[in-house]
Amino acid sequence: MKTIFVQFKCRPGMAYKVADDLVLDVEEISEVYSTSGHYDLIAKFYLQDDQDIGHFVTEKLQVLEGVSDTFTLVAFKAFG
């Protein structure tokens, strides 16, 4: 399994809809949070080892209604 975190910038008034759509439509999601700062949301996803991160982000996440930008982080090791 691969773990990635994706931050989302949403169009005005769309953050709650984007969060709902992520939870309802994206099976790889673990959790999603609203955030302050440059991005509106951050979500954690678990991908299969053979699943392409680029295709996942561009074809499943960036196309959601209300998403205007994403920033993806790949996690290597969990501590604790």
C-alpha positions as CSV (number, residue, x, y, z in Angstrom):
1,M,0.0,0.0,0.0
2,K,1.1,3.6,-0.7
3,T,-0.1,6.5,1.4
4,I,-0.6,9.9,-0.2
5,F,-2.0,13.2,1.2
6,V,-3.7,15.6,-1.2
7,Q,-4.5,19.2,-0.4
8,F,-7.4,20.8,-2.3
9,K,-8.2,24.3,-3.2
10,C,-11.9,24.6,-3.9
11,R,-13.9,27.2,-5.7
12,P,-15.7,29.6,-3.3
13,G,-18.5,27.9,-1.4
14,M,-17.6,24.4,-2.7
15,A,-15.4,22.9,0.1
16,Y,-18.2,21.0,1.9
17,K,-19.4,19.6,-1.4
18,V,-15.9,18.5,-2.4
19,A,-15.4,16.9,1.0
20,D,-18.8,15.0,0.7
21,D,-18.0,13.9,-2.8
22,L,-14.6,12.6,-1.7
23,V,-16.1,10.5,1.1
24,L,-19.0,9.2,-1.0
25,D,-17.2,8.6,-4.4
26,V,-13.5,7.8,-3.8
27,E,-13.0,4.4,-2.2
28,E,-9.3,4.9,-1.5
29,I,-10.0,7.8,1.0
30,S,-9.1,7.3,4.6
31,E,-10.1,10.7,6.0
32,V,-10.6,14.3,5.0
33,Y,-10.2,17.5,7.0
34,S,-11.0,21.2,6.4
35,T,-7.9,23.3,6.9
36,S,-6.8,26.9,7.1
37,G,-4.2,28.5,4.9
38,H,-3.6,28.2,1.2
39,Y,-5.7,25.0,0.8
40,D,-9.3,24.3,1.9
41,L,-9.1,20.5,2.5
42,I,-6.5,17.8,3.1
43,A,-7.3,14.2,2.5
44,K,-5.4,10.9,3.2
45,F,-5.6,8.1,0.6
46,Y,-4.3,4.5,0.5
47,L,-3.4,3.3,-2.9
48,Q,-2.5,-0.2,-4.1
49,D,1.2,-0.6,-4.8
50,D,0.5,-1.0,-8.6
51,Q,-1.9,2.0,-8.7
52,D,-0.4,5.0,-10.5
53,I,-0.5,8.2,-8.3
54,G,-0.6,10.6,-11.2
55,H,-3.6,8.9,-12.9
56,F,-5.4,8.6,-9.6
57,V,-5.0,12.3,-8.8
58,T,-5.7,13.7,-12.3
59,E,-8.6,11.3,-13.2
60,K,-10.3,10.8,-9.8
61,L,-9.6,13.9,-7.8
62,Q,-8.9,16.9,-10.0
63,V,-12.1,16.3,-12.0
64,L,-14.4,16.6,-8.9
65,E,-16.8,19.5,-9.2
66,G,-15.5,22.4,-7.2
67,V,-11.8,21.5,-7.2
68,S,-9.6,24.3,-8.6
69,D,-6.2,23.0,-7.6
70,T,-4.4,20.1,-5.8
71,F,-1.1,19.5,-4.1
72,T,0.0,15.9,-3.6
73,L,2.4,14.6,-0.9
74,V,3.7,11.0,-0.9
75,A,4.2,9.5,2.5
76,F,7.1,7.1,3.2
77,K,6.9,5.8,6.8
78,A,4.4,6.2,9.6
79,F,5.8,6.7,13.0
80,G,4.0,6.0,16.3
